[in-house]
Amino acid sequence: MPRRVYTTLDERMEAFRLTDVYPVVTSEFCAGRSPVDVAASLLAGGARILQIREKTMPDRPFLDLLLLVRELTWECGALLIVDDRVDAALIAQADGVHLGQDDIPLPDARRIAPDLLIGVSTHNADEIRRAQDEGCSCLNIGPIFPTNTKQLACTFLGLEQLHALVPLVHVPFSVMGGIKYQHLTELKSAGAGRIAAVTAFTQAPDPGAEVAKWRAALQ
């Protein structure tokens, strides 16, 4: 695929709608490998969106990492999303930022970054409604299953709760939290066709092959 740079929110929204698997890369969970190498493998396997999540990395190496992955995503026409940090997303010319419930308020992020995708982590009906009322571009519902990659005050939702929440969502959304390959059929049946995960991809022996397998199952 030729180099593709998205510059408007509309272009980024259209590209997001076309995604299916949504790998989240954290250096802590890359099985001792470079997060850049893991990102390259994920993109080679067909990922059309990557999120970089580094909760404890200092600013300078974090920005260096983003700039390297930004080049990789541009080369294959994939979206780059930055977890939490609107400033770093803008500096790295990323396509979006993903906000947690304790991060900068969505309206403030939108004022700073009007052309970026702004995603929000949601865990219940009230958070889904508020994110949409505030104008989120997209949102994530989770955790669906127990997970060790993120410390949360809430318990996992399970498939029954997911079925109840999906009808409330009116923007493109992903699901996340403890998801494994064997869950894909049930998640797709629940209306979740965009699947985000960390370790299922980043700790796989061949991250790219894992992405390709999941994409084939979702199509």
Secondary structure as UniProt FT lines:
FT   HELIX           9..17
FT   STRAND          21..25
FT   HELIX           27..29
FT   TURN            31..32
FT   HELIX           35..44
FT   TURN            45..46
FT   STRAND          49..52
FT   HELIX           59..76
FT   STRAND          79..83
FT   HELIX           86..91
FT   TURN            92..93
FT   STRAND          96..99
FT   TURN            101..102
FT   HELIX           106..112
FT   TURN            114..115
FT   STRAND          117..122
FT   HELIX           125..133
FT   TURN            134..135
FT   STRAND          138..141
FT   HELIX           158..165
FT   HELIX           166..168
FT   STRAND          173..175
FT   HELIX           181..183
FT   HELIX           184..189
FT   TURN            190..191
FT   STRAND          195..197
FT   HELIX           199..202
FT   HELIX           207..218
//
